[in-house]
Amino acid sequence: MRVESPIMTCQEFTDFIADYLSGDLSAEVRRAFEHHLDLCPNCVNYIASYKAAIELGRGALSADETDVPPDVPEDLVRAILDSRKPS
């Protein structure tokens, strides 16, 4: 016997995306999420770009702060570093 997945909207999809990727959804919500992915090419594209953004963020955070490209103006680097200092 096949149990139908509950309907999920695109808005609900975006509400659950982080929990989906971390594996924190209940089985029922995960089925609804994956069913929505089967039906919605826009959300397939959305989750792909979401994953890419996470990977870019991880790459940026893992970069050594001393690896500033040589063509970046020194005053810009100083301004960015000064803005990161606690007030």
N, C-alpha and C positions, 0 to 999 in steps of 0.2 A: 504494500500500500504506500503510495507517494503522498507525503504531506506537503501542501503548498506553502511556499515561503510568504510571509507577510509582505505587503507592498511597502517600499521605502521610496520617499521622494528624494530629489537631488539635494535639497536642503538638509534633510536628515542624513543623507550620505556624508555630506561635509561635516556634520556634527560628530559622526562616528569614525572618521578616517584615522585619527591618531590612535584610538583604541583598537581599530582593526589592525593597523600595522604593528602594534605592540602585542597583539594576541590577547587583548583584554576583553573581547566581546563574548557574551553568552553564545551558545550554539545557535539559538533561534535568531538573534540579531545578526550574527555572522552569516547565516544562510540568507537572510533578507538583504544584507549588504552585497553578498556575492551574486545573488539573483539580480539585484539592481545593476551590478557591473555587466552581467550577461546581456542586459537590455539597453544600456545607455552608453553609447560611444563617447559622449561628452564627459561622463564621469570616469571612463577608462582613461581618457586623455588627462583629466584632472588629477587622478591618482598617480599617473606616470610623472607629471610635472611636479607634484607634491614630493614624490620620492626623490626626484632629481634635485629639488631645492634642499632637501634634508642632506643629501650627499654633498652638495656644494657647501652647505653650512659646516658640515663636519670637516671638509677639506680646508675651509678658511680658518676654522678654530684650531686645527692641528698644525697649521703653518707656523713656523718660527717667526716671532715678532721682529727679529733682526733681518729677515729676508724682504727688505723693501727694494723694489726695482730701482735701478740707478737713475731712471728718468723722472722719478717722482721728486718734485721740488722739496727741499729741506724744510722750508717754512710751512708747507702743507703737513708734512710728517709731524712737525712740532705742534701745530695747531690741533691735530687729531689726538696726539698724546696728551696735550694739556687739557683737552675737553674730557678725557677719560679719568682725570684725577678727581678724587672726591673733594667737594667744596669745603 
